[in-house]
Amino acid sequence: MEHMPIHGADRSRIGERLTMMQGASSGGLTVLVFAFVHDLWIADIWFNVVPMVLSGALCGLAIVWSYNSAVSAHSLRRWYVYIGVLVGLLVALGGLSFVVLDPRFTMAEAMSIDDALAELIPPALPLMVGAIVVGTAVVWVVYGRKAGILVPAFVVQVLLVFLVGHNLAILGLVEMSRDLVAPFAEFIGLTALLGFGFAVGVPTLAALRK
């Protein structure tokens, strides 16, 4: 069903719905909404909003590129399923970090480090690289094992793991305790929020344009 050819007006209509520019716009707007929500309920991150928006736009562009490469017969259902696969891979990365990484810090120690990511990212790098390889393979297998899928799927996994998933990959380096349950749930919720906002944003922008 995924590989049914599209002809004539249907191809044009579907092409208008999903463009890389719409993906970039939705990615940037989703990050802006995320920054607003983060400011209200967690902490102010507006000081870092410009690189965040650029990262969101880059991820959004790449996701639409990879989706168009993987799915030939486009539909809203297939679009939402595709985003669900990508979000699921990120969530799995967070869960797997607890299994394969040994805790090196308590939550209090991690919070007190001036540049916590500089201390936490290096030991999590092998897991992140593995997540990129596995995520690329999952998308390639699920969407027909076509050669044209590999490069877009790989690029998307690199961007998502390093720009979004790094916060999930480092969770296993913090000692498991009740204090870690809330941050884990928070990261999962924020990841789902980003995925949902982006997934809805692209077809919404397409509809407004039409």
C-alpha positions in Angstrom: 0.0 0.0 0.0 2.9 2.4 0.8 4.3 2.1 -2.7 1.1 2.7 -4.8 1.9 5.2 -7.6 0.2 8.6 -7.5 -1.0 10.3 -10.7 -2.1 13.6 -11.9 -3.9 16.0 -9.6 -3.4 13.7 -6.6 0.4 14.0 -6.9 0.2 17.8 -7.2 -2.1 18.1 -4.2 0.1 15.9 -2.0 3.2 17.7 -3.1 1.7 21.0 -2.0 0.9 19.6 1.4 4.4 18.5 2.3 7.3 20.7 1.3 10.7 21.1 3.1 10.0 24.8 3.5 6.8 24.0 5.4 8.8 21.5 7.5 11.3 24.2 8.3 8.6 26.7 9.2 6.7 24.3 11.4 9.9 23.2 13.1 10.9 26.8 13.9 7.4 27.7 15.1 7.1 24.5 17.2 10.3 25.5 19.0 9.0 29.0 19.7 5.9 27.5 21.3 8.1 25.1 23.2 10.2 28.0 24.5 7.0 29.7 25.7 5.7 26.6 27.5 9.1 26.0 29.0 9.3 29.5 30.3 5.8 29.3 31.9 6.2 25.9 33.6 9.9 25.1 33.9 12.5 27.8 33.3 13.4 30.8 31.1 15.3 29.6 28.0 14.7 32.7 25.8 18.4 33.5 25.9 19.0 30.5 23.7 16.0 30.8 21.5 17.7 31.7 18.2 19.9 28.6 17.9 17.0 26.5 19.1 14.7 27.9 16.4 17.4 27.3 13.8 17.8 23.7 15.0 14.1 23.2 14.9 13.9 24.5 11.4 16.7 22.3 10.3 15.2 19.2 11.9 11.8 20.1 10.3 13.2 20.4 6.9 15.1 17.1 7.2 12.1 15.3 8.5 9.9 16.2 5.6 12.7 15.3 3.2 13.0 11.9 4.8 9.2 11.4 4.9 8.9 12.2 1.2 11.8 9.7 0.5 10.2 7.0 2.6 6.5 7.3 1.7 5.3 7.4 -1.8 1.5 7.4 -1.2 1.1 10.4 1.1 -1.7 10.9 3.6 -2.3 12.5 7.0 -2.4 9.1 8.6 0.9 8.1 7.1 2.4 11.4 8.1 1.4 11.1 11.8 2.6 7.5 11.9 5.9 8.5 10.5 6.3 11.3 13.2 5.2 8.7 15.8 8.0 6.4 14.7 10.6 9.2 15.1 9.2 10.2 18.5 9.1 6.6 19.6 12.8 6.1 18.8 13.7 9.1 20.9 11.7 7.9 23.8 13.3 4.4 23.5 16.7 6.2 23.6 15.8 7.6 27.0 14.7 4.3 28.4 17.7 2.5 27.0 20.0 4.9 28.6 19.0 3.6 32.0 19.8 0.0 30.9 23.2 0.5 29.3 24.8 3.4 31.1 26.2 3.3 34.6 25.3 6.2 36.9 28.1 8.6 37.5 26.4 11.5 39.3 23.6 12.0 41.7 20.8 14.4 40.7 22.2 17.1 43.1 25.7 16.7 41.6 24.4 17.0 38.0 22.4 20.1 38.8 25.4 21.8 40.5 27.9 21.3 37.5 28.5 24.6 35.7 28.5 22.9 32.2 26.7 19.6 32.9 26.4 18.6 29.2 30.2 18.9 28.8 30.5 16.2 31.5 27.5 14.1 30.5 27.6 14.0 26.7 31.0 12.2 26.2 30.1 9.0 28.1 26.8 8.9 26.4 28.2 9.3 22.9 28.5 5.5 22.1 24.8 5.2 23.0 23.9 8.1 20.8 25.8 6.8 17.9 24.2 3.4 18.3 20.8 5.1 18.4 21.5 6.8 15.1 22.5 3.5 13.5 19.5 1.6 14.9 17.0 4.4 14.2 18.2 4.6 10.6 17.9 0.8 10.2 14.4 0.9 11.7 13.1 3.5 9.3 14.8 1.8 6.4 13.2 -1.6 7.2 9.8 -0.3 8.1 9.5 1.8 4.9 10.5 -0.8 2.3 14.3 -1.1 2.4 14.7 1.3 -0.5 18.2 2.7 -1.2 16.8 6.2 -1.4 15.6 6.2 2.2 19.0 5.6 3.8 20.7 9.0 3.5 17.6 11.1 4.5 16.8 8.7 7.4 20.4 8.9 8.6 20.5 12.7 8.4 17.3 12.9 10.4 18.5 10.5 13.1 21.8 12.5 13.5 19.9 15.7 13.9 17.2 14.4 16.2 19.6 12.4 18.4 22.2 15.3 18.8 19.8 18.2 18.9 16.8 16.7 20.7 17.7 13.3 22.1 20.9 14.2 23.9 18.9 15.1 27.0 17.3 11.7 27.0 20.6 9.8 26.3 22.3 11.2 29.4 19.5 10.2 31.9 21.2 6.9 32.6 24.3 8.7 33.9 22.3 10.1 36.8 21.7 7.8 39.8 18.3 6.2 39.7 16.0 7.6 42.4 12.6 9.0 43.0 14.0 12.4 42.1 14.7 11.2 38.6 11.2 10.1 37.8 9.9 13.6 37.4 12.7 14.7 35.0 12.3 11.6 33.0 8.6 12.2 32.6 9.3 15.8 31.8 11.7 15.0 29.0 9.3 12.4 27.6 6.4 14.9 27.8 8.4 17.7 26.1 9.6 15.3 23.4 6.0 14.3 22.7 5.0 18.0 22.7 7.6 18.8 20.1 6.6 15.9 18.0 2.9 16.6 18.2 3.3 20.3 17.5 5.5 19.7 14.5 3.2 16.9 13.2 0.2 19.2 13.3 2.0 22.3 12.1 3.1 21.0 8.7 -0.4 20.1 7.4 -1.8 23.2 9.0 0.7 25.4 7.2 -0.1 23.5 4.0 -3.8 24.1 4.4 -3.3 27.9 5.1 -1.2 28.1 2.0 -3.8 26.4 -0.1 
